[in-house]
């Protein structure tokens, strides 16, 4: 795995084209995955009891250009507070412009931060979420421990991450597209073919869902579970801080 400084530079470089490429290459399915995660964060699936959803304090780690941050802010109502944190200031430079178009700038704050050393006090958040970012962490276990630390007791962890489908025929198609076609398209549009070789390789290198779920539990979380989405192209992980 590249050092975090290299990851930061890579995402700073591809930030201007990242959104367009992300939606094109996922055929827009990433929007459905985020919608499913938002249900876990603030919807009827959140398990937060009678706590007012509109008063939730949410941390979106590795928020990138803010798609998840904005979706959460829109769904949560006027009282919600969402902090987007990312190591790449270039990616986050696009967030508030998008938030303004969505009418939710008053619900969002941003912080340049390393997900393995979050600059927040213990027990600061009702929910910590991370969409398509934890596979880029140099030390994933350290990141999970930080997520645990900044959550309130009873708070919820929701992670979305790309994954490799288990069915052989689908995995073969996946490998052809993501290991060969995607770097070509990504390189043409972004000017950085190497970045779009790294991105699918990082998905292959990510731990299998049962293994990563075990890592979540080892960080102190309880009731850790995972759910494969869209034939296993994405996996959602959910857990609770005791």
ChimeraX attribute file (.defattr): number of C-alpha atoms within 10 A of each C-alpha:
attribute: neighborCount
match mode: 1-to-1
recipient: residues
	/A:1	14
	/A:2	12
	/A:3	10
	/A:4	16
	/A:5	10
	/A:6	11
	/A:7	19
	/A:8	19
	/A:9	14
	/A:10	18
	/A:11	18
	/A:12	19
	/A:13	18
	/A:14	21
	/A:15	20
	/A:16	16
	/A:17	13
	/A:18	19
	/A:19	16
	/A:20	12
	/A:21	17
	/A:22	14
	/A:23	13
	/A:24	14
	/A:25	16
	/A:26	11
	/A:27	10
	/A:28	11
	/A:29	17
	/A:30	22
	/A:31	15
	/A:32	12
	/A:33	19
	/A:34	20
	/A:35	16
	/A:36	16
	/A:37	26
	/A:38	23
	/A:39	14
	/A:40	21
	/A:41	28
	/A:42	23
	/A:43	15
	/A:44	12
	/A:45	13
	/A:46	19
	/A:47	15
	/A:48	19
	/A:49	9
	/A:50	6
	/A:51	10
	/A:52	12
	/A:53	20
	/A:54	15
	/A:55	14
	/A:56	21
	/A:57	19
	/A:58	27
	/A:59	28
	/A:60	25
	/A:61	30
	/A:62	28
	/A:63	27
	/A:64	30
	/A:65	25
	/A:66	26
	/A:67	17
	/A:68	24
	/A:69	32
	/A:70	26
	/A:71	18
	/A:72	26
	/A:73	28
	/A:74	17
	/A:75	17
	/A:76	24
	/A:77	16
	/A:78	13
	/A:79	15
	/A:80	21
	/A:81	21
	/A:82	25
	/A:83	19
	/A:84	27
	/A:85	26
	/A:86	24
	/A:87	23
	/A:88	26
	/A:89	20
	/A:90	21
	/A:91	23
	/A:92	23
	/A:93	17
	/A:94	16
	/A:95	22
	/A:96	20
	/A:97	14
	/A:98	16
	/A:99	21
	/A:100	12
	/A:101	9
	/A:102	13
	/A:103	14
	/A:104	19
	/A:105	18
	/A:106	15
	/A:107	21
	/A:108	21
	/A:109	15
	/A:110	20
	/A:111	17
	/A:112	17
	/A:113	18
	/A:114	18
	/A:115	26
	/A:116	19
	/A:117	12
	/A:118	19
	/A:119	14
	/A:120	14
	/A:121	10
	/A:122	14
	/A:123	16
	/A:124	17
	/A:125	24
	/A:126	23
	/A:127	27
	/A:128	25
	/A:129	26
	/A:130	25
	/A:131	24
	/A:132	19
	/A:133	18
	/A:134	22
	/A:135	20
	/A:136	20
	/A:137	19
	/A:138	16
	/A:139	14
	/A:140	18
	/A:141	17
	/A:142	15
	/A:143	21
	/A:144	21
	/A:145	19
	/A:146	20
	/A:147	29
	/A:148	26
	/A:149	20
	/A:150	22
	/A:151	26
	/A:152	18
	/A:153	15
	/A:154	17
	/A:155	24
	/A:156	27
	/A:157	26
	/A:158	22
	/A:159	21
	/A:160	25
	/A:161	20
	/A:162	24
	/A:163	25
	/A:164	21
	/A:165	21
	/A:166	13
	/A:167	10
	/A:168	9
	/A:169	9
	/A:170	15
	/A:171	15
	/A:172	12
	/A:173	12
	/A:174	17
	/A:175	17
	/A:176	12
	/A:177	15
	/A:178	18
	/A:179	18
	/A:180	14
	/A:181	16
	/A:182	20
	/A:183	22
	/A:184	18
	/A:185	17
	/A:186	23
	/A:187	17
	/A:188	11
	/A:189	15
	/A:190	19
	/A:191	15
	/A:192	17
	/A:193	16
	/A:194	13
	/A:195	19
	/A:196	23
	/A:197	19
	/A:198	17
	/A:199	17
	/A:200	21
	/A:201	15
	/A:202	15
	/A:203	20
	/A:204	15
	/A:205	12
	/A:206	18
	/A:207	13
	/A:208	15
	/A:209	20
	/A:210	12
	/A:211	11
	/A:212	18
	/A:213	20
	/A:214	14
	/A:215	18
	/A:216	27
	/A:217	18
	/A:218	14
	/A:219	19
	/A:220	16
	/A:221	24
	/A:222	16
	/A:223	12
	/A:224	21
	/A:225	17
	/A:226	17
	/A:227	12
	/A:228	17
	/A:229	18
	/A:230	12
	/A:231	13
	/A:232	18
	/A:233	20
	/A:234	20
	/A:235	22
	/A:236	23
	/A:237	21
	/A:238	23
	/A:239	22
	/A:240	23
	/A:241	24
	/A:242	14
